[in-house]
Structures are given as C-alpha cells and as structure tokens.
Amino acid sequence: MQTQNRPFSVQNIVDALQKHSIKKTAVDRSLASLLDAASITQKLYGKSAVYLVAQPPPPDASAHAETAALDAQIAAARAALAEKTG
C-alpha cells in the first residue's frame, strides 16, 4: 500500500494476496488492526470502504513563518528589480 500510495478496497487487497492463499477474513482482521494502530485510514462510500495509507501530518507553524519570510525576500527582490529596470 505504501509503495503505490493509492486507495484500495478490500477486494483489491484480497485479489493481490490471492496467490499467497490469504482469505478475505484475514485481510479484514489485518485492516482492522492497522486502523486501530492508525497506520491506515478508512473512508466509507455508501456500503463500500476504501483504505488509504495514513499521510504524515501537515507542517507545523514554523514552516509557515519560514515561508512568509521567503515571500518577503522575494517581494523585496522584485521591488529592487523593478526599480532598476523601470
């Protein structure tokens, strides 16, 4: 799941593991334990469930401050360039 990083249904997983003779009940139990461990997330669409690899949390506030500082530097450089060319 991590290498492909796309949503999977239970049937997709069962089909992929069929050559290893892993049954649907084992897949259901494994998915339930991964959900409890927060390694994957589940989205329900009607009766069907789709499983996704848990994504890392968004960057913290310090990254936003760093981006704002870089934006200020870019604006200053653009103003200096406009002053020289204009």
N, C-alpha and C positions, 0 to 999 in steps of 0.2 A: 504494500500500500504506500509506503514512503517513497519508493523509487518512482512510481508512476504519478503520485500526488493528484489523484482524481477520485471522484466519488465512486463507491462500489455498493451494489446491492448484495444481499445475502446470496442470491443465486449466482452473481458474478464470482463471488469468493468460492462457493461450492464447486462451480464449474472449473475454476482454476486449480482447485485442490483435489479434483476427482481422480487424477492419475495417482495420487498418493492414498487413495481409498479413504478419504476423510468425509464423513457424513454430515448432513445438514445440522443435526443436533449438536455435534461437536463444534461446528462453526458458530452456531447460536450461543453456546456456552462461552466460547472464546471471545466473541464480540461483547457479550455481557460483562465479562471480566475486564476487557480493555476499556469499556465505557466506565466501569467503576474506578479504574485506575486513571481515568482522564487522558488516556493515550489516543483515543479517537473520539469523534463527536458523531451524533446521530441527528438526522433531520427526517421528520416524518412528512410524507406527501400522501395524504389520504391513508390508504391501508399499507402502502409500501414505505420502507425505511431505507435511507441511504446513509452510508457510513463514510466519514472523511477522517483523514489524519488530523490530529489536533495541531493547529497552527501556533507558532510562537506568539507571545503577547506583543502588542504594539510597542514601539519605542517609548521610553519614558520622557518626561518633561524636559530633561537636559538636552535631548536630541532636538526638541523644538526650539530651545533657546539658541543652540548652535546654528540651526537653520536660519533663524531670524538674524543672527549676527552675519552670516554669509550673505543673506539678502541685502543687508545694509551696506556691506562692502561692494556688492555688485552695483547697487544704486549709486554709490559714490563714484565708482569707476565709470559708469555710464555718464554721469554728470560731468566728470572731468574730460571724457572723450568728446562729449557734445560741446563743451566749452572750447576745446582745442580746434574742433572741426567747424564750428559754427560761427 
